């Protein structure tokens, strides 16, 4: 059974707090927490597996999902599992919270966990992890920090997405450049390389020299410049930090040197990004940072393209990667928290990841493709997969891609958990877009964004602190 009964109402974020406040036992209580009131736990290790388990926000898109899903179903044998396939529809989930008809388990973006936790929409999982024997230390520290709110774990990390430097070796050589000129370690070198690699005239772009990937990658450039857009405790916006302003000025300048963001974006959007005519295969892009999943795309559709890889480097030359990913969370009001906990724990278990990776290896071998690894958020799984399943192909560029993926995974950072993630994200992205569109200068735009973001954070933290009696 793979269908969840949809709810009719669509609610705004403000209704979420009201919908969660009643009957959840507060942020520290579990849904239906009669056991919690007497000192027990809804996540008993010997809880009988029965009833139903409805899941929202997950899809059986490939063998990595299917293998782990089958194992998790076996782990909750006796429970009827229903799945609403696809990414988490936040509006639908908020509607279910307001109506009191929540799914048993959800998979969300890690950046959403702080807000959902602060509003009482999901419950802390420390007892869940303990009941299932899951050591939180097995997860990558930045990933775990992103799902930890007010010193409690509210999400179980799943997958880790890192950024790499990708470049066209032929274009670099023709311009007298090397990979070090575009890996981010020297911003002046990247600027000069961009100017050398760019080809076009007037309003016509023929080759993008360098794509700094704004607005999405500003957090990475800010950190590479020694700055941080949000304080470690998630309470203070730092968007007007000089290091952040300088990062935006530089990254926007990359586009200005190519005729402006509008021209570059229009040309970029016209590319056959997922096909054999992609920008690296067609020789229409010098270099860019990009999520590591694109390595597999390139390896599949254009294995002979002259593309080479490195980690992204900070201005001291050290590897750095802005990491994102998903996490499992159990809604307050879940009708089967014990089964939800066991299902989620099985999905991210080392043995589950390894079994899924073995299936991926077999599939890629059958297709004549290289297995480029798997980043899971589980350090133990990552290490085992790398050591036992990742084998050199003998092709230097693709082997270097795998090396860069794992090196980046060891040097990640994330934005801290906070109770206003959507508002904070919108504030800085809108600011970057205003600069890219020529409406404001970087310092002015980020100053406005700072005020907007801080107001949102203050409101959200005040609401949270009030529920804690602070």
C-alpha positions as CSV (number, residue, x, y, z in Angstrom):
1,X,0.0,0.0,0.0
2,X,1.6,3.3,-1.1
3,X,-1.0,6.0,-0.5
4,X,-1.8,8.4,2.3
5,X,-5.2,10.0,2.7
6,X,-4.7,13.7,1.7
7,X,-6.0,16.4,4.0
8,X,-8.1,19.2,2.5
9,X,-6.8,22.3,4.4
10,X,-3.7,24.2,3.5
11,X,-2.2,26.0,6.5
12,X,0.3,28.7,7.0
13,X,3.3,28.2,9.4
14,X,1.5,30.0,12.2
15,X,-1.2,27.3,12.3
16,X,1.5,24.7,12.8
17,X,2.3,26.0,16.3
18,X,-1.3,26.1,17.3
19,X,-1.9,22.7,15.9
20,X,1.0,21.1,17.7
21,X,0.5,22.8,21.1
22,X,-2.4,20.6,22.1
23,X,-1.8,17.0,23.2
24,X,1.9,16.7,22.4
25,X,3.2,17.0,25.9
26,X,5.4,19.9,24.8
27,X,8.6,19.7,22.9
28,X,10.0,17.0,25.1
29,X,7.0,14.8,25.0
30,X,6.2,12.1,22.5
31,X,2.9,11.9,20.7
32,X,0.3,9.9,22.6
33,X,2.9,10.1,25.4
34,X,1.0,8.4,28.1
35,X,4.0,6.2,28.7
36,X,6.2,9.3,28.9
37,X,4.0,10.8,31.7
38,X,4.8,7.8,33.9
39,X,8.5,7.8,33.1
40,X,8.5,5.2,30.2
41,X,9.3,5.7,26.6
42,X,7.3,5.3,23.3
43,X,10.5,3.9,21.8
44,X,10.9,0.7,23.8
45,X,13.4,-1.7,22.3
46,X,11.1,-4.7,22.9
47,X,7.9,-2.9,21.6
48,X,5.7,-5.2,19.5
49,X,5.7,-4.3,15.8
50,X,2.1,-4.1,14.8
51,X,-0.5,-1.6,13.4
52,X,0.3,0.8,10.6
53,X,3.2,2.9,9.6
54,X,2.5,5.8,7.2
55,X,5.5,7.5,5.6
56,X,5.7,10.9,3.9
57,X,8.6,12.4,2.0
58,X,10.3,9.3,0.6
59,X,10.3,7.7,-2.9
60,X,11.6,4.4,-4.3
61,X,13.6,6.1,-7.0
62,X,16.5,3.7,-7.3
63,X,18.2,0.7,-5.9
64,X,19.6,2.6,-3.0
65,X,16.1,3.4,-1.8
66,X,14.6,0.1,-2.7
67,X,17.1,-2.1,-0.9
68,X,17.0,-0.2,2.3
69,X,13.2,0.1,2.2
70,X,12.8,-3.7,1.9
71,X,15.2,-4.2,4.9
72,X,13.3,-1.6,6.9
73,X,10.0,-3.3,6.1
74,X,11.4,-6.6,7.3
75,X,12.6,-4.9,10.5
76,X,9.0,-3.9,11.3
77,X,7.4,-7.2,10.2
78,X,3.8,-7.2,11.2
79,X,3.3,-3.5,10.5
80,X,1.4,-2.4,7.4
81,X,3.7,0.2,5.8
82,X,2.1,2.8,3.5
83,X,4.2,5.2,1.4
84,X,3.3,8.6,-0.1
85,X,6.1,8.6,-2.7
86,X,8.0,11.8,-3.6
87,X,9.6,14.6,-1.7
88,X,8.1,16.0,1.5
89,X,5.2,18.3,0.6
90,X,5.6,20.7,3.6
91,X,2.1,22.3,3.0
92,X,0.5,18.9,3.1
93,X,2.5,17.9,6.2
94,X,1.5,21.2,8.0
95,X,-2.1,20.5,7.1
96,X,-1.9,17.1,8.6
97,X,-0.4,18.5,11.8
98,X,-3.1,21.1,12.1
99,X,-5.8,18.4,11.6
100,X,-4.2,16.0,14.0
101,X,-3.9,13.3,11.3
102,X,-0.1,13.1,10.9
103,X,1.9,10.5,9.1
104,X,3.9,8.1,11.4
105,X,7.2,9.1,9.9
106,X,8.6,11.7,7.6
107,X,11.8,12.4,5.7
108,X,12.6,16.1,5.5
109,X,15.5,18.3,4.5
110,X,17.9,18.7,7.4
111,X,17.5,22.5,7.2
112,X,13.8,22.1,8.1
113,X,14.4,20.2,11.3
114,X,15.1,23.1,13.6
115,X,11.9,24.9,12.7
116,X,9.8,21.7,12.9
117,X,11.3,20.9,16.3
118,X,10.8,24.4,17.7
119,X,7.1,24.3,16.8
120,X,6.5,21.0,18.4
121,X,5.7,19.3,15.0
122,X,8.3,16.6,15.5
123,X,9.6,14.9,18.7
124,X,13.1,14.4,20.1
125,X,14.7,11.1,19.1
126,X,17.3,10.6,21.8
127,X,15.3,7.8,23.4
128,X,14.6,6.4,20.0
129,X,18.3,6.2,19.2
130,X,19.0,4.6,22.5
131,X,16.3,2.1,22.2
132,X,17.5,0.9,18.8
133,X,21.2,1.0,19.8
134,X,22.1,3.7,17.4
135,X,25.3,5.6,18.4
136,X,24.8,9.3,17.4
137,X,28.6,9.4,17.0
138,X,28.4,7.3,13.9
139,X,26.9,10.3,12.0
140,X,29.0,13.1,10.5
141,X,29.3,15.8,13.1
142,X,28.0,18.6,10.9
143,X,25.1,16.5,9.7
144,X,24.2,15.6,13.3
145,X,24.5,19.2,14.4
146,X,22.0,20.3,11.8
147,X,19.3,18.0,13.2
148,X,20.1,18.9,16.9
149,X,18.0,21.6,18.4
150,X,18.2,22.8,22.0
151,X,20.6,20.0,22.8
152,X,18.2,17.3,21.6
153,X,18.4,15.2,18.4
154,X,15.2,15.6,16.3
155,X,16.3,14.0,13.1
156,X,18.3,10.9,12.0
157,X,20.7,12.0,9.2
158,X,20.4,10.3,5.8
159,X,22.6,11.1,2.8
160,X,25.2,13.8,2.7
161,X,25.6,16.1,-0.4
162,X,28.9,17.8,-0.9
163,X,30.3,20.3,-3.4
164,X,33.3,19.7,-5.7
165,X,35.2,21.8,-8.2
166,X,34.6,20.6,-11.8
167,X,36.6,21.9,-14.8
168,X,37.2,21.4,-18.5
169,X,40.9,20.3,-18.7
170,X,41.1,21.1,-22.4
171,X,39.9,24.7,-22.0
172,X,42.2,25.2,-19.0
173,X,45.3,24.0,-21.0
174,X,44.4,26.1,-24.0
175,X,44.2,29.2,-21.7
176,X,47.5,28.3,-19.9
177,X,45.7,27.4,-16.7
178,X,45.6,24.6,-14.2
179,X,43.0,23.1,-11.9
180,X,44.6,25.1,-9.0
181,X,43.6,28.3,-10.8
182,X,39.9,27.5,-10.4
183,X,39.6,25.5,-7.2
184,X,38.9,28.5,-5.1
185,X,42.2,28.7,-3.2
186,X,43.1,32.0,-4.8
187,X,40.2,34.3,-5.6
188,X,42.3,36.6,-7.8
189,X,43.4,33.5,-9.8
190,X,39.8,32.4,-10.3
191,X,38.9,35.9,-11.4
192,X,41.7,36.0,-13.9
193,X,40.9,32.4,-15.1
194,X,37.3,33.4,-15.6
195,X,38.3,36.3,-17.8
196,X,40.7,34.1,-19.9
197,X,38.2,31.2,-20.2
198,X,35.1,33.3,-21.1
199,X,34.2,33.6,-24.7
200,X,31.5,35.9,-26.0
201,X,30.7,39.3,-27.3
202,X,28.0,41.9,-26.6
203,X,25.0,40.0,-25.3
204,X,26.2,36.7,-26.6
205,X,27.9,34.1,-24.4
206,X,29.7,31.3,-26.1
207,X,31.7,29.8,-23.2
208,X,31.1,30.5,-19.5
209,X,34.5,31.0,-17.9
210,X,33.6,30.3,-14.3
211,X,30.2,29.9,-12.7
212,X,30.2,30.8,-9.0
213,X,26.7,29.3,-8.6
214,X,24.8,32.1,-7.0
215,X,22.6,32.5,-5.1
216,X,22.7,28.9,-3.7
217,X,26.5,28.7,-3.0
218,X,27.0,31.9,-1.0
219,X,27.3,30.0,2.3
220,X,30.3,28.2,0.9
221,X,32.0,31.3,-0.4
222,X,31.4,33.1,2.9
223,X,32.9,30.2,4.9
224,X,35.8,30.0,2.4
225,X,36.5,33.6,3.2
226,X,36.5,32.9,6.9
227,X,33.0,34.1,7.6
228,X,29.7,32.5,8.8
229,X,26.2,33.6,7.9
230,X,24.7,32.4,11.1
231,X,26.1,32.0,14.6
232,X,26.8,28.5,15.9
233,X,23.9,28.7,18.3
234,X,21.5,29.6,15.5
235,X,20.4,32.8,17.2
236,X,22.3,35.6,15.5
237,X,22.3,36.4,11.8
238,X,25.7,37.5,10.5
239,X,24.8,38.4,6.9
240,X,26.4,41.8,7.1
241,X,29.7,40.4,8.3
242,X,32.5,41.9,6.1
243,X,33.6,38.5,5.1
244,X,30.2,37.6,3.8
245,X,29.9,40.9,2.0
246,X,33.3,40.4,0.4
247,X,32.4,36.9,-0.7
248,X,29.2,38.2,-2.4
249,X,31.1,41.0,-4.1
250,X,33.6,38.6,-5.5
251,X,31.1,35.9,-6.6
252,X,28.9,38.6,-8.3
253,X,32.0,40.0,-10.0
254,X,32.6,36.7,-11.7
255,X,29.3,37.2,-13.6
256,X,29.9,40.9,-14.1
257,X,33.1,40.1,-16.0
258,X,31.0,37.9,-18.4
259,X,28.3,40.5,-19.2
260,X,26.1,40.0,-16.2
261,X,24.3,37.3,-14.4
262,X,21.3,37.4,-16.7
263,X,23.4,36.6,-19.8
264,X,25.3,33.8,-18.0
265,X,22.2,32.3,-16.5
266,X,20.3,32.3,-19.9
267,X,23.2,30.5,-21.5
268,X,23.6,28.1,-18.6
269,X,19.9,27.3,-18.7
270,X,20.0,26.4,-22.4
271,X,22.6,23.7,-21.8
272,X,21.9,20.0,-22.1
273,X,22.8,19.7,-18.5
274,X,21.8,16.0,-18.1
275,X,22.6,14.9,-21.6
276,X,25.6,14.0,-23.8
277,X,25.7,17.6,-24.9
278,X,26.4,19.0,-21.4
279,X,28.6,22.0,-20.9
280,X,31.7,20.0,-20.3
281,X,31.2,17.7,-23.2
282,X,30.4,20.6,-25.5
283,X,33.3,22.8,-24.3
284,X,31.0,25.7,-23.2
285,X,32.0,25.9,-19.5
286,X,35.5,26.4,-18.0
287,X,34.8,25.5,-14.4
288,X,32.2,25.5,-11.6
289,X,31.5,24.1,-8.1
290,X,28.8,21.6,-8.2
291,X,27.1,18.9,-6.0
292,X,28.9,15.6,-6.2
293,X,26.0,13.7,-7.7
294,X,26.8,15.3,-11.0
295,X,29.9,13.2,-11.2
296,X,27.7,10.2,-11.9
297,X,25.7,12.1,-14.5
298,X,28.8,13.1,-16.4
299,X,30.3,9.6,-16.1
300,X,27.1,8.1,-17.6
301,X,26.4,10.5,-20.4
302,X,29.8,11.8,-21.4
303,X,32.5,9.5,-20.1
304,X,35.1,10.9,-22.5
305,X,34.5,14.5,-21.7
306,X,37.7,16.3,-20.6
307,X,36.4,17.0,-17.1
308,X,38.7,17.0,-14.1
309,X,37.9,17.4,-10.4
310,X,39.1,18.7,-7.1
311,X,37.6,19.7,-3.8
312,X,36.6,23.3,-3.4
313,X,39.3,25.1,-1.5
314,X,39.1,27.9,1.0
315,X,41.4,30.9,0.7
316,X,44.1,29.1,2.7
317,X,44.0,26.2,0.2
318,X,42.3,23.8,2.6
319,X,39.4,21.6,1.4
320,X,35.9,22.8,2.2
321,X,32.4,21.8,1.4
322,X,29.0,23.2,2.1
323,X,27.0,20.1,2.9
324,X,23.2,19.4,2.7
325,X,21.1,16.4,3.1
326,X,17.9,14.7,4.4
327,X,16.9,13.3,7.7
328,X,14.2,11.1,9.2
329,X,11.9,12.6,11.8
330,X,8.9,11.4,13.8
331,X,6.0,13.7,14.0
332,X,4.4,14.6,17.3
333,X,1.2,12.6,17.2
334,X,2.7,9.7,15.4
335,X,0.4,6.7,15.8
336,X,3.3,4.2,15.8
337,X,6.5,5.9,17.1
338,X,8.2,2.6,18.0
339,X,7.8,1.2,14.5
340,X,8.7,4.6,13.0
341,X,11.9,4.6,15.0
342,X,12.9,1.1,14.1
343,X,12.1,1.7,10.4
344,X,14.2,4.9,10.3
345,X,17.1,3.4,12.2
346,X,17.2,0.5,9.8
347,X,17.2,2.8,6.8
348,X,20.4,4.4,8.0
349,X,22.1,1.4,9.5
350,X,25.6,0.5,8.2
351,X,24.5,-2.9,7.0
352,X,21.6,-1.4,5.1
353,X,23.7,1.2,3.4
354,X,26.3,-1.5,2.5
355,X,23.7,-3.8,1.0
356,X,22.3,-0.9,-1.1
357,X,25.8,0.0,-2.2
358,X,26.4,-3.6,-3.3
359,X,23.3,-3.4,-5.4
360,X,24.5,-0.1,-6.9
361,X,27.9,-1.6,-7.7
362,X,26.2,-4.5,-9.5
363,X,24.0,-2.2,-11.5
364,X,26.8,0.0,-12.6
365,X,29.0,-2.9,-13.5
366,X,26.2,-4.3,-15.7
367,X,25.9,-0.9,-17.4
368,X,29.7,-0.7,-17.8
369,X,30.0,2.3,-15.5
370,X,32.2,3.1,-12.5
371,X,30.9,3.0,-9.0
372,X,31.9,6.4,-7.6
373,X,31.0,5.8,-3.9
374,X,28.0,6.7,-1.7
375,X,27.8,9.4,0.9
376,X,25.3,8.4,3.6
377,X,25.8,10.7,6.6
378,X,26.9,7.5,8.5
379,X,30.6,7.6,8.9
380,X,30.9,3.9,9.5
381,X,29.0,3.1,6.4
382,X,30.9,5.5,4.3
383,X,34.2,4.1,5.4
384,X,33.2,0.5,4.8
385,X,31.8,1.2,1.4
386,X,34.9,3.1,0.4
387,X,37.3,0.5,1.6
388,X,35.4,-2.6,0.3
389,X,33.4,-1.5,-2.7
390,X,35.2,1.5,-4.3
391,X,37.8,0.3,-6.8
392,X,40.0,2.4,-9.1
393,X,38.9,2.4,-12.7
394,X,42.3,3.3,-14.1
395,X,40.9,6.5,-15.6
396,X,42.7,9.3,-13.8
397,X,40.0,11.9,-14.0
398,X,37.2,9.7,-12.7
399,X,39.4,8.2,-10.0
400,X,40.3,11.7,-8.9
401,X,36.6,12.6,-8.8
402,X,36.1,9.8,-6.2
403,X,39.0,10.9,-4.2
404,X,37.7,14.5,-4.2
405,X,34.2,13.3,-3.1
406,X,35.5,11.6,0.0
407,X,38.0,14.3,0.8
408,X,35.2,16.9,0.6
409,X,33.0,14.7,2.8
410,X,35.7,14.9,5.5
411,X,35.7,18.7,5.4
412,X,32.1,19.7,5.5
413,X,30.1,22.4,7.3
414,X,26.4,23.1,7.6
415,X,24.2,26.0,8.6
416,X,23.2,25.6,12.3
417,X,19.7,24.4,13.2
418,X,17.4,27.3,14.0
419,X,13.7,27.9,14.4
420,X,13.3,30.2,11.4
421,X,15.1,28.3,8.6
422,X,12.7,29.3,5.8
423,X,12.7,33.0,6.6
424,X,16.5,33.1,7.1
425,X,17.0,31.3,3.8
426,X,14.6,33.6,2.0
427,X,16.3,36.7,3.4
428,X,19.8,36.0,2.1
429,X,18.7,34.5,-1.2
430,X,16.5,37.4,-2.0
431,X,19.4,39.8,-1.1
432,X,21.7,37.9,-3.5
433,X,19.1,38.0,-6.3
434,X,18.6,41.8,-5.8
435,X,22.4,42.2,-6.3
436,X,22.4,39.9,-9.3
437,X,19.5,41.8,-10.9
438,X,21.3,45.1,-10.4
439,X,18.8,46.4,-7.8
440,X,21.3,46.8,-4.9
441,X,24.9,46.7,-4.1
442,X,26.1,43.7,-2.0
443,X,26.7,45.7,1.3
444,X,23.3,47.3,1.1
445,X,21.4,44.2,0.2
446,X,23.0,42.1,2.9
447,X,22.3,44.9,5.5
448,X,18.7,44.7,4.6
449,X,18.7,40.9,4.7
450,X,20.5,41.0,8.1
451,X,17.6,43.1,9.6
452,X,15.0,40.9,8.0
453,X,16.7,37.6,9.1
454,X,17.4,38.8,12.6
455,X,13.8,39.8,13.2
456,X,12.6,36.4,12.0
457,X,15.1,34.6,14.3
458,X,14.2,36.8,17.3
459,X,10.5,36.1,16.9
460,X,11.0,32.3,16.5
461,X,13.4,32.1,19.4
462,X,11.2,34.1,21.6
463,X,8.3,31.7,20.9
464,X,10.5,28.8,21.7
465,X,12.0,30.3,24.8
466,X,8.4,31.0,26.0
467,X,7.5,27.3,25.8
468,X,10.5,26.5,27.9
469,X,9.7,29.0,30.6
470,X,12.7,31.2,29.8
